[in-house]
Amino acid sequence: MNNLMIMTLIFYTICFILMILTLILSKKKINEYEKMSPFECGFNMKMSPRLPFSLHFFLITIMFLIFDVEITLIIPMIMTWNFCNLKYWFLSCLFFLIIIIMGLYYEWTQKMLKWTT
């Protein structure tokens, strides 16, 4: 136990010394406007490079990811049906599918699946 405490103390001491050395030896930067602005061949930008982003597109993407993860959880359930007690397997699959269907119904009632511009 004593050796572990000594090794931990040595480890933290070395880490602390290295952090202090990086602060002392690192280059100090002066943040200037010209250095922080993007290089655009000497021309000022005529318009903003940021385009408006559709929030609905973002929500559709999140729903896709959620259902994709749910499908990756369903596939092992299908593969293990003959290794488990069928009653508990059926109940767990049914419970999981009910949760998925309730989520889809909620998205449908909130009109999140309708593409509007």
C-alpha positions as CSV (number, residue, x, y, z in Angstrom):
1,M,0.0,0.0,0.0
2,N,2.8,2.3,0.9
3,N,4.5,1.7,-2.5
4,L,1.3,2.5,-4.3
5,M,1.1,5.9,-2.5
6,I,4.7,6.7,-3.3
7,M,4.3,5.8,-7.0
8,T,1.1,7.9,-7.2
9,L,2.8,10.9,-5.6
10,I,5.7,10.6,-8.0
11,F,3.3,10.4,-11.0
12,Y,1.4,13.5,-9.9
13,T,4.7,15.4,-9.2
14,I,6.0,14.6,-12.6
15,C,2.8,15.7,-14.3
16,F,2.7,18.9,-12.3
17,I,6.4,19.7,-13.2
18,L,5.6,19.0,-16.9
19,M,2.6,21.3,-16.9
20,I,4.6,24.1,-15.2
21,L,7.4,23.6,-17.8
22,T,5.0,23.9,-20.7
23,L,3.6,27.1,-19.3
24,I,7.1,28.6,-18.8
25,L,8.6,27.4,-22.1
26,S,5.7,27.9,-24.5
27,K,5.6,30.7,-26.9
28,K,3.5,33.6,-25.9
29,K,1.1,34.8,-28.6
30,I,-0.2,38.2,-29.1
31,N,-3.7,38.0,-30.5
32,E,-3.9,40.5,-33.3
33,Y,-6.9,41.0,-35.5
34,E,-5.1,40.2,-38.7
35,K,-3.7,37.0,-37.3
36,M,-7.1,35.9,-36.1
37,S,-9.0,36.7,-39.3
38,P,-9.2,34.1,-42.1
39,F,-6.9,34.6,-45.1
40,E,-9.0,35.6,-48.1
41,C,-6.3,36.7,-50.7
42,G,-6.5,40.3,-49.5
43,F,-10.2,40.7,-50.4
44,N,-12.8,41.6,-47.8
45,M,-15.7,39.2,-47.8
46,K,-18.9,40.4,-49.6
47,M,-21.2,38.2,-47.7
48,S,-21.2,36.0,-44.6
49,P,-19.8,32.5,-45.3
50,R,-22.4,31.0,-42.9
51,L,-25.6,29.8,-44.6
52,P,-28.9,29.5,-42.7
53,F,-29.3,26.0,-41.4
54,S,-32.7,24.2,-41.3
55,L,-33.6,23.2,-37.7
56,H,-36.0,20.6,-39.1
57,F,-33.2,19.0,-41.0
58,F,-31.3,18.7,-37.7
59,L,-34.3,17.1,-36.0
60,I,-34.7,14.6,-38.8
61,T,-31.0,13.7,-38.4
62,I,-31.4,13.2,-34.7
63,M,-34.5,11.0,-35.2
64,F,-32.5,8.9,-37.7
65,L,-29.7,8.4,-35.2
66,I,-32.1,7.4,-32.5
67,F,-33.9,4.9,-34.7
68,D,-30.6,3.6,-36.0
69,V,-29.4,2.9,-32.5
70,E,-32.7,1.2,-31.7
71,I,-32.3,-1.0,-34.7
72,T,-28.8,-2.0,-33.6
73,L,-30.4,-3.0,-30.3
74,I,-33.2,-5.0,-32.0
75,I,-30.9,-7.1,-34.2
76,P,-29.2,-9.0,-31.2
77,M,-32.7,-9.6,-29.8
78,I,-33.7,-11.4,-33.0
79,M,-30.5,-13.4,-33.0
80,T,-31.0,-14.7,-29.4
81,W,-34.6,-15.8,-29.5
82,N,-33.7,-19.5,-29.4
83,F,-31.3,-19.2,-26.5
84,C,-33.7,-17.4,-24.1
85,N,-36.9,-18.2,-22.3
86,L,-39.5,-17.3,-25.0
87,K,-41.9,-15.7,-22.6
88,Y,-39.3,-13.2,-21.3
89,W,-37.8,-12.7,-24.7
90,F,-41.2,-11.9,-26.2
91,L,-42.1,-9.5,-23.4
92,S,-38.8,-7.7,-23.7
93,C,-39.1,-7.4,-27.5
94,L,-42.7,-6.2,-27.2
95,F,-41.8,-3.7,-24.6
96,F,-38.9,-2.4,-26.7
97,L,-41.1,-2.2,-29.8
98,I,-43.9,-0.3,-27.9
99,I,-41.3,2.3,-26.8
100,I,-40.2,2.7,-30.4
101,I,-43.8,3.0,-31.7
102,M,-44.7,5.5,-28.9
103,G,-41.7,7.6,-29.9
104,L,-42.7,7.5,-33.6
105,Y,-46.3,8.4,-32.7
106,Y,-45.2,11.3,-30.6
107,E,-43.0,12.6,-33.5
108,W,-46.0,12.2,-35.8
109,T,-48.4,14.1,-33.6
110,Q,-45.8,16.9,-33.2
111,K,-45.6,17.1,-37.0
112,M,-41.8,16.5,-36.8
113,L,-42.0,14.1,-39.8
114,K,-43.6,16.6,-42.1
115,W,-41.1,18.5,-44.2
116,T,-41.9,22.2,-44.2
117,T,-39.7,24.9,-45.6
